């Protein structure tokens, strides 16, 4: 419009570029700060998930390797005297590792505002806990949910981790919204414990409409809301897949609803009570008990910090003022650049809008990196990685180190001495009388010193060649 008026009329819509130049610089700095602060939240969330992975791995190794199979009962008699004593200990340790795995899964659902435990990837790991046994008989389910559970029909709202009358879940959406390749169902490797309700899928993203894909179409949302209100008034119900999407009327992404169940916290309570039992029965060594407790503290610290990121968005006043300032700048930009660019003003303004609004939308997109958007953190991948690592730990047979240290395939003193460990011990036994222990140790030190010289000689040329390339 500015180009048409200036080109075909005597009216000149032109303003000085000095003011907008200053404003453009200020807006650029503010947008940069906005994007940087959002990326800091994104990167901090990734680091915290790394802490959960590390703490889960350490906790699993302590439980699986350092909690002994042979133990004594409170009466002082060996528990291994029972015919199933060792088997009970293995079942106990594997059950606790399932709780460790369930922690990361419960944190994933908690950050996505998905309360309760009735999910395909979470319920099989927690179905044996006392509260879930109480829930399975229907005592904590609303009346309509009890009827639905008896009939085996799909539930609209799932029961909470504990009884709560005002806590609900979003409705289940079609499988087409799940970002998984066909045939990829990692939940099938979990236990198949029967559940009184229909479990929701591991990934339950909200409905995404055209407005969520192209935010510009938010200008049509008030008309859509009026149409939806008319349908609710005439038809009394609207299909759940026709939700309002993830954005408000001003294009701002909606904040996740608060939830009043914290499954991850209760899992740490069960793990802490397990540690108390190990210490009370003098099963776990004090040093390993300290590592166990430190791992629990790391899990709780990561949970609290992830919750802080999720529940503390950038202030609404700051976002609104910045968005309005950018739009005002873009509105007045054609009046400033027309005199220099003429009809090129149109593509120039479009390009400027792409840059400013793109950075603004990027900051808003990664501000809460725990949802189902393409740019969010892949929480499902993190959980599956932890699951694979815990399975690898339980597959480790924990053999006696002497079975593989003193092997015919082990050359501990290479490159100076290429003999295997069995050859060294056999030679030591044949010369037991002529060689004292002190002479043998001195010989080993000489071999290690010779190995040091050979390693320095073999690797020094490579280091020097790399330095030449850098120069």
N, C-alpha and C positions, 0 to 999 in steps of 0.2 A: 504494500500500500504506500509506503514512504517513497519508493521508487516511482510509482505511477503519479503520485501527486507532484513530486518535484520535476518529473520529466514532461508532464502534459498540462500543467497549470502554472500560474504565476506565483503560487504560494511555494515558499521554500522552507521545508522542514529540515533545518540544519542547526545544530548547536555546536558549541566549541568542544574540542576534544580534550581540553586540559583537565576538566573535572572528572570525566569518565576514565581518563588515563590513571589518575590517582586512585579512583575507586576500583579499577581493574586490578591494580597492584595489591590493594588491601584485600580484595576478595580472593585473589590468588593465594595470598598468605594464609587467610582463614580457611580456605578449602584444603590447602596442604596440611594444616594442623588437624582439620577434621578427618581427613583420610589417614593421616599418620596415627592419630589416636585410635581410630577403628582398627587399623592393622595391628597396633600393639595389643589390643584385646584379642584379635584373631591369633596372633603368634603366642600370646600367653596361654590361651586355651589349648593350643597344640603342645606347648611344653608341659602343661598340667596333665594332659593325657599321656605324655611320655612318662611322667612321674607315676601315674597309675600303672602303666605297663611295667615299669621297673619294680615298684613295690609289690605288685602281684607276683612277679617272677621270683623275687627274693622270699616272699612269704610262702610261696609254693615249695621252693627248694628247702626251706627250713622245716616245713611240715613233712614233706615226703622223705627227706634224707636224715634229718636230725631227730625226728620223733621215733624212738625205737619200737620195734615189733615185740621184743621180749621185755616185759615189764612186770611189776609186782602189784598185787591188789592192795587195798587199804589194810587188809588183815596181815600183810607181810608175806604171803605165800606167792610163788611165781604164777602169774596169770597164764604163762605159756603151758602150765600143767593142764589147763583146760584143753579139750581136744580142738576147740576152735579159737584159741587165744590169739594166735598170730593172724588168722583170717579176720577176726574182729578188729584188730589194729589196722589192717590194710583197708577195710571198709571205712573205718573211722577217718583215716587220713584222706582217702579219696573223697569222702563226703565233705570234708573241710575244704578240699581243693575246688569242689563244685561251688561252694559258697564264695571262694575267692573269684572264680569265674563269673558268678552271678553279680558280684559287686560292680564290675565295669558295665555289664548289661543294664543293671538297674540305674546306674548313673546316666547312661545314654537315654533311657526313657524319661528319667527325671528332668534332664535338661531340655527335652522336647515337649515338656508339659503333658506327659502321658502317665498318669498315676496308676497305682495298682501293680499287680504282678501277673495279670492274665494275658500274657503274650506268649507266642510260640517259642521264643528264645529265652524266656525268663521263668515261666511257671514250672517247667520240668526240673529246673535247678533248685527250686525252693518249695516244691510241693510237700516235702516231708516235715517242714517246720511247724511248730505247734499251732500258730495262728491260722495257717493255711488248712490244717486238718479241721479246725473249727469252722472255717469258711466253707469247706467242701460239703458239710452237711446242710448248708443253706441257712444257718443261723444268722449270718451277717448279710444276707441278700434281701433287697426289697421284695415285696410281695410279687410284683409283676416279673421280677427277674427270677424268682423261684419257679414260677410257672413256666417261664421261658427255658430255664435250665432243665426242667422235667421233660418238656416237649422236645428238647434238642434244637430249638430254633435259635436264630441269630439274635444276640442281645443288642439293644441300642446303647445302653450304658453299662459299663462293667463295674463290679464291686471293687471297693478300695482295698488297700492292704489291711485296713481296719475299718470298722463300721463308721460311715460318714454319710449323712443324708443329703448334703449339698455338694458333694464332689462327683463330677461326671467326666466322661471322656468324650472326645470328638467321635463322631460316627465313623464306622468303617467305610473306606472308600474302595472303589474297584481296583483290581490288581493292575490295571493299565497305568496307574499312577506310581507304581513301584519301580524304582530305578535299579532293577536287577535283570541280568540276562536270563533268558528262558532256561529252565531246568536247574538253576542255581538255588538250592534249598538247603543251606547248612543246618537248619533246625532238625533235619531228619536224623542227625547223629545223636541227638539228645534222647533222654528217656521218654517213653511213651506212656506216662502216668495219665490215667483217666481224669478228666476235669469236668465238674458239673456245669460249666458254661462253655460256650464256644470261644476259643482263644483268638485274640486279635493277632494279625501278622506282626512279624518283627519290625517291618517298616510300614508305617501308617501315615503317609504324608497327607497334608490337607489338600483340599480341592484348589486347583490353580486354573483361573480363568484367563481370558484375554487381557484383562487389566493387569494381572500379575506378570504377564509376558511383555506387554507393551504399556508401561505406566502412563503414556500420554492419553490413553482412552479412559482415564479416571474422570474426565469431564462428563462422561455419559453415566457415571455411577449413580447420581441422584435419580435419574429417570429409571434406571434399573431397580433402585430401591423402591420407588413408587409402584412399579409394575409388580415387584415381589410382594409388597404390602397388599396390593389388590388381589393377588392370587391367594395369599393367606386368608384374606377376608372372605373370598368366595369359595375356595376349595378346602379351607380349614387345615391344610397341611401342604408342605412343600417337600419334594424329594431332598434327602440330605446331600446329594451331590451338587445341588444348586446353591451352595453356600456363598457367602459374600467374599470369599477369597482371603488373601493374606494382607490386603491393603485397605486403609480407611478412605474416607471421602476426599481427603486432601492428598492422597497418594502415599501417605506415610505407612510403613509396614507396621502391622499390628503387633503389639507385645504379646508374648505367650501368657495364657491365663495362669494365675497362681495355683499351686496344688498343695494339699495339706498332708501328703503321705511321703515319707522319705524312706524308701525301701533300703537304700544303700546304708543309711545310718543303722538300721536294725540288723543288717548283715554284719556290720562291724561289732555290734553288741554280741552277737553269737560267736564271732571269732574271738572276741575278748574273753568271753566266758570259757571258751575252749582253752585259751592260754591259762586262765585261772585254774582249770582242772589239771592241766599238765604240771603246773607249779605245785598245786596242793598234793598231788600224788608223787612228786619228785621224779617226774618222767623226763622233763626237758632240762638240759644244762642251763645254768644262769646266763652264760654268754649268749646262747641261742635264744633264750627267753627275751633278752634285751633286743636282739635283732628282730624277733617276732613283734615286740611292742613298737619298735621304731617303724617297721613296715606298716603297722596299723595306723600309727600317727601320720605317716606319709599319705595313706589313703584318705584319711579324714581331712588332712590339710588340702589335698587336691580337690576333694568334694566341696569344701567350704569356698575355695577360691573360684571354682567353676560356677558355683551358685552365685557368687558375687558378680561375676561377669554377666551371667544370664539375667539377674534381677536388677542390675544397675545400668540402665541405658544412658546414652548421652542426653542431657536435659532437653526437654521438649522446646523450651523457649529458645535455646541456642539453635536447635535445628530449624525451627520455624523462621526465626529472624534471618538465618543464613539463606534459607530457600527463597524467602521473599526478596532479599537483597539481590540474589542472582537473577531472579526473574525481572526485577526492575532494571538491572543493568542490561540484560538482554533486550528489554523493550526499548530502551533509549539508545542502544548501540547503533541501529540503522541511521538515526539522525546524525550521529557523529561521523560515520564512515562513508556516507553517501557522496559527499563532495569529492572524496579521493577515489572511490571505486565505482561510482555510478551503478550500472546494473549488476556489477559483481558484488554489490552489497548483499544480495540474497544468499549466494553460496557462502560468503564470508560470515554472515550472521548464523547460518546453519552450522558451519564448522565451529564457531565459537560456542554455540549452544551445546553442540556435541561434546566439546571439551569440558565445559563447566558442569553441565548436568551429568556427564558421565562420571567425573570424579566424585560429585556429590552422591550419586546413586551407588558408586562402588563403596564409599564409606558407610552408607546405610546398609548395604548388602552384607558386609562382613562384620558389622557391629555386634551381631549375635550369631556366632559361627556354628551353632549347634542344631540348626533346623535341617530341612530337606532341600534347600536351594543348591544349585550346581556349584556355587562358590563356597559353600559351607564345609566344615571339616567332615571327613568321612568317618563318622563315629562307628558305623557298622564294621568298617575295615579294622579299626582299632580293636574292637571287641573280638572279632574273629582271629586277629593276630594273637591276642592274649589267650584265646581258647586253644590255638595250635601250640603255643609255647607251654601251656600247662599240660596238654596231652603229651608233649615231648618229655616233660619232666617225669610224669607218671610212667612213661615207657622206659625210663632209665632204670636198669636193674640194681643199681647201687652195689656193685661187686666189691670184694676186698681188693684194695689197690695192689696188693702183692701179686694178684693173679695176672695183672698186665704190666707191672713194672719189671719184674724179673722174667721177661719173655725173651724168646729167641729172635724176635723181630725188633727189639729195642737196642739201639746203639747210643747210650747216654753220653759218651765222651767223644763223639765225632766232632770235628774231622781228624783230630790227632790220633785217636784210637778207634779203629773200626770194629772192634770186637763187640759182640752182643753181651747183654747182661748175664746170660747163662754161661757164656764162655769165661767171663771175668770171674764169676763165682767158682766155676769148676777149676780154673787155674789157681785160684786162691786156696782151694781145698787141697790141691796136689802139692803146693809149696807151703803148707801150713807150718812146718817145722823150721824151714830155712828163712822165712820172711815174717818178721814181727808185724803187729798191727800198725805200729808207728811208721815203719818203712813203706807199708802199703799206702797209707794216707799221704805220705810225702810223694810217692809215685803218682798218685791221683792228682795231686796239686801240680806236679810237673806236667802231666798230660793236659790239664786245664789251661796252664800257662801257654803251652804249645798251641792249643786250639785257639786261644786268644790271638796269638801272633798270626796264625794262618787266616783267621777271619778278617783281621785288619788288613792283611795283604790282599786278600781276595776282594774285599769291598772298597778299598781305598781308590782303586783305579776308576770304578764306576762313579764314586762321589766326585773325583777330580774331573771326569769327563762331563758330568752334569754341570759342574761349575763353569767349564769352558763354554758350554752351550748358552748358559745364562749371560755370560759376558758378550 
